[in-house]
Amino acid sequence: MTGVELLRRAKRLYPDTLRLVLSGDSELQSITDAINEGAIYKFLAKPWDNVQLRAQLREALALTEIADQNRRLHQELQNANRDLVTLT
C-alpha cells in the first residue's frame, strides 16, 4: 500500500481528519488525483522549508478547530430546534 492509498483509506474511515503528505515521491499523478478527490489536504515535497511546514501545520490545526466548532454549533442548533418542537 502506498502512502496515497493509505490516506484514501484514512479518508474513508476518518473523513473529518486533515491529511498532509510530506514526500520526496515524484509520482505526481497519483498525488494530484488524491488531492482532487479530497484524500489529501496538503502536499509538501522534499526538501520542505521548516518555517513553511510549521505554518502549514498551524493552518491545518486552525481549520480543524473551526470544523470542530461548526460541528458543535450544528449539534446545539439541532438540540435547540428539537426543544422548540416539544414546546409547541
Secondary structure in CASP SS format (residue, H / E / C, confidence):
PFRMAT SS
TARGET T0000
AUTHOR 0000-0000-0000
METHOD secondary structure of the structure
MODEL  1
M C 1.00
T C 1.00
G H 1.00
V H 1.00
E H 1.00
L H 1.00
L H 1.00
R H 1.00
R H 1.00
A H 1.00
K H 1.00
R H 1.00
L H 1.00
Y C 1.00
P C 1.00
D C 1.00
T C 1.00
L C 1.00
R C 1.00
L E 1.00
V E 1.00
L E 1.00
S E 1.00
G C 1.00
D C 1.00
S C 1.00
E C 1.00
L H 1.00
Q H 1.00
S H 1.00
I H 1.00
T H 1.00
D H 1.00
A H 1.00
I H 1.00
N H 1.00
E C 1.00
G C 1.00
A C 1.00
I C 1.00
Y C 1.00
K E 1.00
F E 1.00
L E 1.00
A E 1.00
K C 1.00
P C 1.00
W C 1.00
D C 1.00
N H 1.00
V H 1.00
Q H 1.00
L H 1.00
R H 1.00
A H 1.00
Q H 1.00
L H 1.00
R H 1.00
E H 1.00
A H 1.00
L H 1.00
A H 1.00
L H 1.00
T H 1.00
E H 1.00
I H 1.00
A H 1.00
D H 1.00
Q H 1.00
N H 1.00
R H 1.00
R H 1.00
L H 1.00
H H 1.00
Q H 1.00
E H 1.00
L H 1.00
Q H 1.00
N H 1.00
A H 1.00
N H 1.00
R H 1.00
D H 1.00
L H 1.00
V H 1.00
T H 1.00
L H 1.00
T C 1.00
END
